[in-house]
Amino acid sequence: MKREFNIFFTGLSFFTRIPFPKWADFKKEYQHEAIKYFPIAGLIIGGVAALVFYMSNILLPFNLAVILSMVATALLTGALHEDGFMDVCDGFGGGWTKERILEIMKDSLIGAFGVTGIIFLILTKFYCQFSISANQLPWILIAAHSTTRMAAATLVNTHQYARVENSKAKDYSQKLSIGNFIFMVLTGILPLALLGNAKFFLIIIPVYLCKFLLGRYYNKWINGYTGDCIGATQQVCEIVFYLSYLSLLNY
């Protein structure tokens, strides 16, 4: 049990800015298993977003509550996934070989593709959330952050890691065992039950299809994925999640 707590906090400290507790025992060997807790980290992130939205919506206009909720998630994660999304936009937008794409993605500077991409991403995310009712949005946030992190994390088992040199994310690139993979998938899917109707479990289809297509695209250009690719996949899948929910409302 103590080992699992250590693995959990190892992952949580990487996926969020929640500090690693002093009483826990950090070991490098735990890092490759920590990815199985990515959806649970999403539950926590989504829960914080939902709480910030709920409290803000009591005192402020709906649109401002949505913005504050989005700000809260960026602060809690250190904009980790948004940064990955911008790096992917710059790398795949400006590079024409595997080596050049990976080089651009590793550069700390943000280019035109990254800036343009993140603007459209944030605007789309805002208007998607703005189109959801205030009663449902908290539950949507919890489910979306968990499910999309699960979908993005499956890249670890379905694709190869693209970089050959050492990097922070490479510690998370080893494939999960079957048991850990099933645990990760279940903890990512089950929050869909919060949406109150079995039909919303269908959201997993377009979300995973999005991950599948992005994975094929990554394979085509860099023969695998990187940590930035996981972050970018989560962000795009989150948009697909909201769009799918809004589409299913009409049926």
N, C-alpha and C positions, 0 to 999 in steps of 0.2 A: 504493500500500500504506500509506504514512504517513497519507494522508487517511482511509483506512478505520479505522486504529487510532485516529485522533482522533475519528472519529464513534462508534466503539465505546466509548471511554472517556467521551465526552460522555453517551451513554446510560447507561452503567454508573454514573456519578457521580450521575445523576438517579434511577435506579431503586433504587440501593442507597446505603449510606453509605461505600462504597469511594471514597477521595478521588481527584480528578482528578490524574494524575501531572504533575509539574512539567515533564518533558521533552516532554509532548504539547502540541499547539497547539489551544486552544479557539477556536472561531468560532461565532457565533450561527447562521450558515447551516447548520451541521451538525445542529442540533437536530431539524429535521423528519425527517431520515433516520435518526436514532438509534433510532426506534421499531422498526425492523427487527431490532434486537439485543435486543429485549425477551425473546424466548424463550431466548436465550443467557444473558442475565442470570438468567433462571429456572433454567437449568442450574447456574449458579454458586451461586445461593441454595439450590436443592435439594441440590446437592452438599455444601454446608456443613451443611445440616440432616441429611443422611444420615450425614455423618462424626460430627457431635455425637451423634446417636442411637447409632451403632455403638459409639463409645468409651464413652458413658455406660452402655449396656446391658451392657457387660462388668463394670462395677463396681456398678451400681445396679439396682433393680427396673425392670421393663419400663415401667410407667406413668410413673415419674420420668424415664426416658430419653426418652419421648415428649414430656413437658412441656419438658424442656431443649432438645429439638430445635425445638419450637415457639417457645421463647424466643429461640433463636439466629436464627431467620428474622426475627422481629420486630426484633431488634437490628440485623441486617444491613440490613434495608430501612428502618429507622427507623419501622416500623409504617405505612409509606406507604399501603399498600392497605387496611389495617384502618381507618385514618383516613378514607379515601375511602368505605369501606362505612358508617361511622357517619354521615358527612355526608349520604350518600344516604338513609339511614334517616330522619334528622331532616328533610331537605328534602322528600322525597316523603311522609313521614308527617305533617308539619305544615303543608305549603303546598298551596294550592288553585289557584294561578296560576303561570305560568312565572316571572314576576318574583319572586314570593314564595319559590318553591322554590329558585331560584338564590341569592336573598338569604340564606336559611337555610343553604344548603350552604356559602356563603362565610364564615359566622359561625364564629369559632374556638371558641365554646362548644358543648358537647355536651349534647343534650337527652335526654328519656326514651326516645324512639324509638331513638336511637343507642346508649345504654347497654344497653337491652333487646336490641337486635339483636346487638351485639357479644358479649354474654354467651351467647346461643344459638349464635352462629357458632363461638365458641371451644369451647364444650362439644361441639357436633356434630363439629367438626374433631378434637378430642381422642379422642372415642369411635370415630370412624371409623378413625383411625390405630391406636388401641388394639386394634381388631378385626382388624388385619392382622398376619400373622406377622412375627416379628423378622427372619427371613431375607429376606423380600420387601420390608419397609417401606423400607429405604434406596433401592431401585430405584424404588419407588412415589413417594417424595418427589421424586426427580430428575425423573421423567417428569411428575408432577403440576404441579410449579412451572413447568416449561417449557411444557407443552401449554396450561395454563390462561392463561398470559400471552400466548401466541399468539392464543388465542380472544378474549381481551379486547381485544388490540391491533387486531383486525380491525375494530373499531368505527370506527377512523380512516378506513378506506376505504369502509365501508358506510353511515356516517351523517355528518351535518353537525355541526360544533362549535356548541354552543348559546350560548355567551357571545359578546357582541359587543365587550366591553371587553378590554383587555390583561390577561393572566394568565400565570403561569409555565407552565402546562400548554398554553396556546394555541400555543406554539412547537412542540409535538408534534402539532398537530391537522391539519397539511396531509396530503393523501392521498399514500400511497407510490406509487412507480412500479410497473408490473407486475412488473418483475424483482425489486425489493426486496420486494414483497408475496409473491411466490412463495418467495423466500429465507426470509422470516419464517415462512411456513406450514410449509415443509419442516423447518426447524430446530425448530419446535414439535412436529411430529408424530413425527419420527424417534426421539426418546427413548422412545416407546412400545415400541420393539423391545427395550428393556431388561427388559420384563416377562416375556419368555420364551415367549410364546404369541401367535400371530397374532390370536387372537380378541380380545385386549385392544386392538387397533386400533379396535374398535367403540366404545371409550370416547369417541372423538372425536365420535360422533353425538350422544349426550345432552349432552356439553359444549358443542358448537356450538349445539345447540337451546336450551340455557340462555342462551347469549349472544344468540341470535336473539330470544327472548322478552323478555329484558331490554332489548334494543335497541328493540323495538316499544314497550315501556312508557316508555322514556325519550322516544321520539319523540312519544308521545301527550301527555306533560305538558310537555316543554320543547323539543320540536322538534329534538332532537339529543342530544348527549352532552357531558360535561365530563371533566376529568381524574379527578374523584371517581367518575364513572360507570365509567371504565376500571378503577379500583382495586376498586370494589364488584363489578364483573363478574368480575374475577379471583378474588376471594374466594368468591363464590357458585359459580363454575365449579369451583373447587378442591373444594368440598364434593361437587358432582355427580360429579367425577372419582372420589373415594373411594367414594361410594355405588355408582357404576357398576362399579368394580372388584370390590367385594364381591358385587355381584349376579352378575357374570360368573363368579365362582369356583364357583358351583353348576352351571355348564353346561360 
